[in-house]
Amino acid sequence: MTEENKNLTIIDSWTVPTKEERETILNFEDETQSWHIYTDVQKHARKYEKFLDETKPHRKGYSANGGKLAMIEGYLNDSALVSIRQRTKLTDEQKELVIKRLAKSRKKQDA
């Protein structure tokens, strides 16, 4: 058994909760300066899986129907950066410029 397997608990038949019940919880522990994550939102589980600290106990749950990653719980490693930012709000003129640049870029790729 490898070192990372000692700390990993796999749940093969995770019952995926309804959309109303799904959640992502990030907790910061000041004493250890580390982030703990629990999520049963599949999109978030896939996104943050690579940041799990495999030297600490962690869990992964795979859906009973399909076997896709559906849940993770554990501590994030030092390469993870947790931040919250305000979404950029574009004016109509800025949106038009972005659309034109994207169209121009796509034409170059097709050529």
DSSP file with accessible surface (Angstrom, degrees, kcal/mol):
  #  RESIDUE AA STRUCTURE BP1 BP2  ACC     N-H-->O    O-->H-N    N-H-->O    O-->H-N    TCO  KAPPA ALPHA  PHI   PSI    X-CA   Y-CA   Z-CA
    1    1 A M              0   0  182      0, 0.0     2,-0.1     0, 0.0     5,-0.0   0.000 360.0 360.0 360.0 130.4    0.0    0.0    0.0
    2    2 A T     >  -     0   0   75      1,-0.1     4,-1.2     4,-0.0     3,-0.2  -0.335 360.0-107.3 -78.4 164.7    1.4    3.4   -1.0
    3    3 A E  H  > S+     0   0  126      1,-0.2     4,-0.7     2,-0.2     3,-0.5   0.901 119.3  50.9 -58.9 -41.6    1.6    6.3    1.4
    4    4 A E  H >4 S+     0   0   93      1,-0.2     3,-0.6     2,-0.2     4,-0.5   0.843 104.3  57.9 -69.2 -29.9   -1.2    8.2   -0.3
    5    5 A N  H >4 S+     0   0   73      1,-0.2     3,-0.6    -3,-0.2    -1,-0.2   0.801  97.1  62.2 -69.2 -28.1   -3.5    5.2   -0.2
    6    6 A K  H 3< S+     0   0  129     -4,-1.2    -1,-0.2    -3,-0.5    -2,-0.2   0.826 109.7  40.9 -64.0 -30.2   -3.2    5.0    3.6
    7    7 A N  T << S+     0   0   33     -4,-0.7    51,-2.9    -3,-0.6     2,-0.5   0.459 100.2  90.3 -96.3  -4.3   -4.8    8.5    3.8
    8    8 A L  E <   -a   58   0A  36     -3,-0.6     2,-0.5    -4,-0.5    51,-0.2  -0.833  50.5-170.8-103.0 129.9   -7.4    8.0    1.1
    9    9 A T  E     -a   59   0A  80     49,-2.0    51,-2.3    -2,-0.5     2,-0.5  -0.983  11.7-158.9-113.7 123.4  -10.9    6.6    1.7
   10   10 A I  E     -a   60   0A  84     -2,-0.5     2,-0.6    49,-0.2    51,-0.2  -0.900   6.8-161.0-106.1 131.2  -12.9    5.8   -1.4
   11   11 A I  E >   -a   61   0A  42     49,-2.9    51,-3.2    -2,-0.5     3,-0.6  -0.943   6.4-171.9-109.9 108.3  -16.7    5.6   -1.3
   12   12 A D  E 3  S+     0   0A 124     -2,-0.6     2,-0.1     1,-0.2    -1,-0.1   0.763  78.5  40.3 -74.8 -27.5  -17.8    3.6   -4.4
   13   13 A S  E 3  S+     0   0A  81      2,-0.1     2,-0.3    51,-0.0    -1,-0.2  -0.399  73.9 172.0-123.3  57.5  -21.5    4.2   -4.2
   14   14 A W  E <   -a   63   0A  43     48,-2.8    50,-1.5    -3,-0.6     2,-0.8  -0.490  31.8-132.6 -67.8 126.8  -21.9    7.8   -3.2
   15   15 A T        -     0   0  118     -2,-0.3    -1,-0.1    48,-0.2    48,-0.1  -0.757  20.8-135.3 -82.9 111.7  -25.5    8.8   -3.3
   16   16 A V        -     0   0   38     -2,-0.8     3,-0.1     1,-0.1    25,-0.1  -0.554  21.1-131.1 -70.9 123.6  -25.5   12.2   -5.1
   17   17 A P        -     0   0   21      0, 0.0     5,-0.1     0, 0.0    -1,-0.1  -0.233  29.7 -87.8 -70.6 166.4  -27.8   14.6   -3.3
   18   18 A T    >>  -     0   0   70      1,-0.1     3,-1.2     3,-0.1     4,-1.1  -0.233  43.4-102.1 -67.2 163.3  -30.5   16.6   -5.1
   19   19 A K  T 34 S+     0   0  163      1,-0.3     3,-0.4     2,-0.2    -1,-0.1   0.859 122.9  55.4 -56.9 -36.9  -29.4   20.0   -6.5
   20   20 A E  T 34 S+     0   0  165      1,-0.2    -1,-0.3     3,-0.0    -2,-0.0   0.760 110.6  45.4 -67.8 -25.8  -31.1   21.8   -3.6
   21   21 A E  T <4 S+     0   0  123     -3,-1.2    -1,-0.2    19,-0.1    -2,-0.2   0.595  86.9 107.4 -95.2 -13.4  -29.0   19.8   -1.1
   22   22 A R     <  +     0   0   83     -4,-1.1     2,-0.3    -3,-0.4    19,-0.1  -0.360  44.8 170.2 -69.8 147.5  -25.5   20.1   -2.7
   23   23 A E        -     0   0   96     -2,-0.0    17,-2.0     2,-0.0     2,-0.4  -0.990  31.4-146.8-154.2 157.2  -23.0   22.3   -1.1
   24   24 A T  E     -B   39   0A  48     -2,-0.3     2,-0.5    15,-0.2    15,-0.2  -0.998  20.6-171.1-126.2 125.6  -19.3   23.3   -1.1
   25   25 A I  E     -B   38   0A  61     13,-3.5    13,-2.0    -2,-0.4     2,-0.5  -0.976   6.1-174.4-123.0 123.9  -17.8   24.3    2.2
   26   26 A L  E     -B   37   0A  57     -2,-0.5     2,-0.4    11,-0.2    11,-0.2  -0.979   7.5-175.1-115.4 123.9  -14.3   25.8    2.6
   27   27 A N  E     -B   36   0A  85      9,-2.7     9,-3.0    -2,-0.5     2,-0.5  -0.971  14.1-148.9-120.3 135.0  -13.0   26.3    6.1
   28   28 A F  E     -B   35   0A  87     -2,-0.4     2,-0.8     7,-0.2     7,-0.2  -0.898   6.3-154.1-102.7 125.5   -9.8   28.1    7.0
   29   29 A E  E  >> -B   34   0A  69      5,-3.1     5,-1.4    -2,-0.5     4,-1.3  -0.880   3.8-164.9-100.3 110.1   -8.0   26.9   10.1
   30   30 A D  T  45S+     0   0  119     -2,-0.8    -1,-0.2     1,-0.2     3,-0.0   0.871  83.8  57.7 -64.6 -38.1   -5.9   29.7   11.4
   31   31 A E  T  45S+     0   0  190      1,-0.2    -1,-0.2     2,-0.1    -2,-0.0   0.914 121.0  26.7 -61.3 -42.9   -3.8   27.6   13.8
   32   32 A T  T  45S-     0   0   75      2,-0.2    -1,-0.2    -3,-0.1    -2,-0.2   0.486 100.2-131.4 -98.2  -4.9   -2.6   25.3   11.0
   33   33 A Q  T  <5 +     0   0  121     -4,-1.3     2,-0.3     1,-0.2    -3,-0.2   0.905  64.0 128.9  55.2  44.5   -2.9   27.9    8.2
   34   34 A S  E   < -B   29   0A  12     -5,-1.4    -5,-3.1    41,-0.0     2,-0.4  -0.946  56.6-129.1-133.9 154.1   -4.7   25.4    6.0
   35   35 A W  E     -B   28   0A  81     41,-0.4    41,-2.6    -2,-0.3     2,-0.4  -0.846  16.4-159.2-100.9 134.0   -7.9   25.1    4.0
   36   36 A H  E     -BC  27  75A  31     -9,-3.0    -9,-2.7    -2,-0.4     2,-0.4  -0.930  11.7-164.0-110.7 136.4  -10.4   22.2    4.5
   37   37 A I  E     +BC  26  74A   0     37,-3.3    37,-2.2    -2,-0.4     2,-0.4  -0.946  16.8 175.8-123.9 140.4  -12.9   21.5    1.7
   38   38 A Y  E     +BC  25  73A  39    -13,-2.0   -13,-3.5    -2,-0.4     2,-0.3  -0.970  17.9 160.4-133.2 127.1  -16.0   19.4    1.6
   39   39 A T  E     +BC  24  72A   0     33,-2.2    33,-2.0    -2,-0.4   -15,-0.2  -0.984  30.4 177.7-147.6 138.5  -18.0   19.4   -1.6
   40   40 A D        +     0   0    9    -17,-2.0     2,-0.7    -2,-0.3   -16,-0.1   0.032  57.8 111.3-119.8  20.9  -20.6   17.2   -3.2
   41   41 A V     >  -     0   0   34    -18,-0.4     4,-2.5     1,-0.2     3,-0.3  -0.877  65.4-146.4 -89.8 115.3  -21.0   19.5   -6.2
   42   42 A Q  H  > S+     0   0   53     -2,-0.7     4,-2.4     1,-0.2     5,-0.2   0.876  94.7  53.5 -57.1 -41.0  -19.5   17.4   -9.0
   43   43 A K  H  > S+     0   0  146      1,-0.2     4,-1.9     2,-0.2    -1,-0.2   0.924 112.8  43.8 -59.9 -43.7  -18.1   20.4  -10.9
   44   44 A H  H  > S+     0   0   62     -3,-0.3     4,-2.7     2,-0.2     5,-0.2   0.882 109.8  56.3 -70.4 -37.5  -16.3   21.6   -7.8
   45   45 A A  H  X S+     0   0    0     -4,-2.5     4,-1.3     1,-0.2    -2,-0.2   0.933 110.4  44.5 -60.1 -45.3  -15.1   18.1   -6.8
   46   46 A R  H  < S+     0   0  136     -4,-2.4     4,-0.5    -5,-0.2    -1,-0.2   0.905 114.7  49.9 -65.5 -38.8  -13.4   17.7  -10.2
   47   47 A K  H  < S+     0   0  118     -4,-1.9     3,-0.3    -5,-0.2    -2,-0.2   0.912 119.2  34.3 -67.5 -43.3  -11.9   21.2  -10.1
   48   48 A Y  H >< S+     0   0   51     -4,-2.7     3,-1.6     1,-0.2     4,-0.3   0.538  90.9  92.5 -94.6  -5.5  -10.4   20.9   -6.6
   49   49 A E  G >< S+     0   0   56     -4,-1.3     3,-1.7     1,-0.3    -1,-0.2   0.902  83.7  55.5 -55.9 -41.7   -9.4   17.2   -6.6
   50   50 A K  G 3  S+     0   0  158     -4,-0.5    -1,-0.3    -3,-0.3    -2,-0.1   0.672 103.9  56.5 -68.9 -13.4   -5.9   18.0   -7.9
   51   51 A F  G <  S+     0   0   53     -3,-1.6    26,-3.5    -4,-0.1    -1,-0.3   0.425  76.5 120.8 -98.2   1.1   -5.4   20.3   -4.9
   52   52 A L  B <   -E   76   0B   5     -3,-1.7     2,-1.0    -4,-0.3    24,-0.3  -0.427  68.7-123.6 -66.5 136.5   -6.1   17.7   -2.2
   53   53 A D    >   -     0   0   29     22,-3.6     3,-1.4     1,-0.2    22,-0.4  -0.719  23.8-167.2 -80.6 105.4   -3.2   17.2    0.2
   54   54 A E  T 3  S+     0   0   69     -2,-1.0   -47,-0.3     1,-0.3    -1,-0.2   0.532  79.4  70.3 -78.1  -3.6   -2.7   13.5   -0.1
   55   55 A T  T 3  S+     0   0  102      2,-0.1    -1,-0.3   -49,-0.1    -2,-0.1   0.592  98.0  59.1 -84.5 -10.5   -0.4   13.4    2.9
   56   56 A K  S <  S-     0   0   68     -3,-1.4   -49,-0.1    19,-0.2    19,-0.1  -0.802 106.7 -80.8-113.6 157.4   -3.5   14.0    5.1
   57   57 A P        +     0   0   94      0, 0.0    18,-0.4     0, 0.0     2,-0.3  -0.311  59.8 163.9 -57.6 134.8   -6.7   12.0    5.4
   58   58 A H  E     -a    8   0A   7    -51,-2.9   -49,-2.0    16,-0.2     2,-0.3  -0.977  24.6-142.5-150.9 158.9   -9.1   12.7    2.6
   59   59 A R  E     -aD   9  73A  80     14,-2.9    14,-2.1    -2,-0.3     2,-0.4  -0.949   6.8-167.8-127.2 148.0  -12.2   11.1    1.0
   60   60 A K  E     -aD  10  72A  20    -51,-2.3   -49,-2.9    -2,-0.3     2,-0.4  -0.999   8.7-159.5-133.1 131.8  -13.5   10.7   -2.5
   61   61 A G  E     -aD  11  71A   0     10,-2.7     9,-3.4    -2,-0.4    10,-1.6  -0.935   2.1-159.0-114.1 133.3  -17.0    9.6   -3.4
   62   62 A Y  E     - D   0  69A  57    -51,-3.2   -48,-2.8    -2,-0.4     7,-0.2  -0.922  30.8-103.2-111.9 136.3  -17.9    8.2   -6.7
   63   63 A S  E  >  -a   14   0A   5      5,-3.0     4,-1.3    -2,-0.4   -48,-0.2  -0.214  18.1-133.7 -61.6 144.1  -21.6    8.2   -7.9
   64   64 A A  T  4 S+     0   0   68    -50,-1.5     2,-0.9     1,-0.2    -1,-0.1   0.821  99.5  55.7 -67.0 -30.5  -23.4    4.9   -7.7
   65   65 A N  T  4 S-     0   0  133    -51,-0.3    -1,-0.2     1,-0.1     3,-0.2  -0.811 130.1  -4.3-107.9  93.1  -24.8    5.5  -11.2
   66   66 A G  T  4 S-     0   0   72     -2,-0.9    -2,-0.1     1,-0.1    -1,-0.1   0.098  91.0-113.3 116.9 -23.1  -21.8    6.0  -13.5
   67   67 A G     <  +     0   0   43     -4,-1.3     2,-0.2     1,-0.2    -1,-0.1   0.688  62.5 151.0  71.1  19.4  -18.9    6.0  -11.2
   68   68 A K        -     0   0  146     -3,-0.2    -5,-3.0     1,-0.1    -1,-0.2  -0.531  59.6 -89.6 -82.7 151.6  -18.0    9.6  -11.7
   69   69 A L  E     + D   0  62A  14     -7,-0.2    -7,-0.3    -2,-0.2   -23,-0.2  -0.388  55.7 161.1 -58.9 125.4  -16.3   11.7   -9.0
   70   70 A A  E     +     0   0A   0     -9,-3.4     2,-0.3     1,-0.3    -8,-0.2   0.535  55.1  23.7-126.2 -13.5  -19.1   13.2   -7.0
   71   71 A M  E     - D   0  61A   0    -10,-1.6   -10,-2.7   -60,-0.1    -1,-0.3  -0.992  51.4-177.6-156.9 142.1  -17.6   14.2   -3.6
   72   72 A I  E     +CD  39  60A   0    -33,-2.0   -33,-2.2    -2,-0.3     2,-0.3  -0.985   1.9 179.9-136.8 153.9  -14.3   15.1   -2.0
   73   73 A E  E     +CD  38  59A  54    -14,-2.1   -14,-2.9    -2,-0.3     2,-0.3  -0.960  35.3  78.8-150.2 132.1  -13.3   16.0    1.5
   74   74 A G  E    S-C   37   0A   2    -37,-2.2   -37,-3.3    -2,-0.3     2,-0.3  -0.976  73.5 -50.8 163.4-167.9   -9.9   16.9    2.8
   75   75 A Y  E     -C   36   0A  55    -18,-0.4   -22,-3.6   -22,-0.4     2,-0.3  -0.751  47.9-122.5 -98.6 145.1   -7.3   19.6    3.1
   76   76 A L  B     -E   52   0B   8    -41,-2.6   -41,-0.4    -2,-0.3   -24,-0.2  -0.625  28.5-121.7 -84.2 144.1   -6.0   21.6    0.2
   77   77 A N    >   -     0   0   41    -26,-3.5     3,-1.5    -2,-0.3    -1,-0.1  -0.187  31.9 -94.6 -78.4 177.1   -2.2   21.5   -0.5
   78   78 A D  T 3  S+     0   0  166      1,-0.3    -1,-0.1     3,-0.0    -2,-0.0   0.662 118.7  66.5 -70.1 -16.4    0.0   24.6   -0.5
   79   79 A S  T 3  S+     0   0   87    -28,-0.1     2,-0.3     2,-0.0    -1,-0.3   0.643  82.2  96.6 -80.1 -10.3   -0.3   25.0   -4.3
   80   80 A A    <   -     0   0   23     -3,-1.5     2,-0.5   -29,-0.2   -45,-0.1  -0.576  58.6-161.1 -81.5 137.7   -4.0   25.9   -4.0
   81   81 A L        -     0   0  153     -2,-0.3     2,-0.6     2,-0.1    -2,-0.0  -0.979   2.8-161.3-119.4 117.8   -4.9   29.5   -3.9
   82   82 A V        +     0   0   38     -2,-0.5     2,-0.3     2,-0.0    -2,-0.0  -0.883  26.5 149.2-101.1 122.4   -8.4   30.3   -2.5
   83   83 A S        -     0   0   88     -2,-0.6     2,-0.4     2,-0.0    -2,-0.1  -0.989  34.6-147.0-149.2 157.6   -9.7   33.7   -3.4
   84   84 A I        +     0   0  170     -2,-0.3     2,-0.3     2,-0.0    -2,-0.0  -0.991  23.7 175.3-126.1 132.9  -13.0   35.5   -4.0
   85   85 A R        -     0   0  195     -2,-0.4     2,-0.3     3,-0.0    -2,-0.0  -0.954  33.9-103.6-136.4 159.5  -13.2   38.3   -6.5
   86   86 A Q        -     0   0  160     -2,-0.3     2,-0.1     1,-0.1     3,-0.0  -0.598  43.1-108.9 -81.5 138.0  -16.0   40.4   -7.9
   87   87 A R        -     0   0  218     -2,-0.3     2,-0.3     1,-0.1    -1,-0.1  -0.416  34.8-109.8 -64.7 142.4  -17.1   39.5  -11.5
   88   88 A T        -     0   0  108     -2,-0.1     2,-0.6    -3,-0.0    -1,-0.1  -0.579  27.7-150.1 -74.7 130.5  -16.1   42.0  -14.1
   89   89 A K        -     0   0  173     -2,-0.3     2,-0.3    -3,-0.0    -1,-0.0  -0.921  12.3-156.9-106.0 117.5  -19.1   43.9  -15.5
   90   90 A L        -     0   0   72     -2,-0.6     2,-0.1     1,-0.1    -2,-0.0  -0.737  11.3-129.5 -94.8 142.8  -18.7   44.9  -19.1
   91   91 A T     >  -     0   0   67     -2,-0.3     4,-2.4     1,-0.1     5,-0.2  -0.331  35.0-101.3 -76.2 169.4  -20.5   47.8  -20.7
   92   92 A D  H  > S+     0   0  119      1,-0.2     4,-2.1     2,-0.2     5,-0.1   0.895 125.0  51.8 -60.5 -39.1  -22.3   47.2  -24.0
   93   93 A E  H  > S+     0   0  136      2,-0.2     4,-2.1     1,-0.2    -1,-0.2   0.912 109.5  49.0 -63.9 -42.8  -19.4   48.8  -25.9
   94   94 A Q  H  > S+     0   0   86      1,-0.2     4,-2.3     2,-0.2    -2,-0.2   0.903 109.5  52.6 -64.4 -39.3  -16.8   46.6  -24.1
   95   95 A K  H  X S+     0   0  105     -4,-2.4     4,-2.4     1,-0.2    -1,-0.2   0.915 108.1  51.2 -62.1 -42.4  -18.9   43.5  -24.9
   96   96 A E  H  X S+     0   0  106     -4,-2.1     4,-2.4     1,-0.2    -1,-0.2   0.906 109.6  50.0 -61.4 -42.6  -19.0   44.5  -28.6
   97   97 A L  H  X S+     0   0   98     -4,-2.1     4,-2.5     2,-0.2    -1,-0.2   0.915 110.5  49.7 -62.6 -41.7  -15.2   44.9  -28.7
   98   98 A V  H  X S+     0   0   59     -4,-2.3     4,-2.4     2,-0.2    -2,-0.2   0.921 110.6  50.4 -63.3 -43.1  -14.7   41.4  -27.0
   99   99 A I  H  X S+     0   0  100     -4,-2.4     4,-2.5     1,-0.2    -2,-0.2   0.926 111.4  48.2 -61.9 -43.6  -17.1   39.8  -29.6
  100  100 A K  H  X S+     0   0  135     -4,-2.4     4,-2.4     2,-0.2    -1,-0.2   0.914 111.9  48.8 -64.9 -42.9  -15.2   41.4  -32.5
  101  101 A R  H  X S+     0   0  161     -4,-2.5     4,-2.5     2,-0.2    -1,-0.2   0.908 112.1  49.2 -62.9 -42.0  -11.8   40.3  -31.1
  102  102 A L  H  X S+     0   0   79     -4,-2.4     4,-2.4     2,-0.2    -2,-0.2   0.927 111.1  49.1 -64.4 -43.1  -13.0   36.8  -30.6
  103  103 A A  H  X S+     0   0   47     -4,-2.5     4,-2.0     2,-0.2    -2,-0.2   0.920 112.2  49.0 -62.2 -42.9  -14.4   36.6  -34.2
  104  104 A K  H  X S+     0   0  139     -4,-2.4     4,-1.9     1,-0.2    -2,-0.2   0.920 111.1  50.0 -63.0 -42.1  -11.1   37.9  -35.6
  105  105 A S  H  X S+     0   0   53     -4,-2.5     4,-1.9     1,-0.2    -2,-0.2   0.899 109.5  51.1 -64.1 -40.1   -9.2   35.4  -33.5
  106  106 A R  H  X S+     0   0  142     -4,-2.4     4,-1.9     1,-0.2    -1,-0.2   0.880 106.9  53.9 -66.3 -37.4  -11.4   32.5  -34.8
  107  107 A K  H  X S+     0   0  158     -4,-2.0     4,-1.3     1,-0.2    -1,-0.2   0.908 108.1  50.4 -63.0 -39.7  -10.9   33.6  -38.4
  108  108 A K  H  < S+     0   0  150     -4,-1.9    -2,-0.2     1,-0.2    -1,-0.2   0.895 109.8  50.3 -65.0 -39.7   -7.1   33.4  -37.9
  109  109 A Q  H  < S+     0   0  146     -4,-1.9    -1,-0.2     1,-0.2    -2,-0.2   0.874 110.3  49.7 -66.8 -35.9   -7.4   29.9  -36.4
  110  110 A D  H  <        0   0  140     -4,-1.9    -1,-0.2    -5,-0.1    -2,-0.2   0.752 360.0 360.0 -74.6 -24.9   -9.5   28.7  -39.3
  111  111 A A     <        0   0  119     -4,-1.3    -3,-0.0    -5,-0.2    -4,-0.0  -0.114 360.0 360.0 -74.6 360.0   -7.1   30.1  -41.9
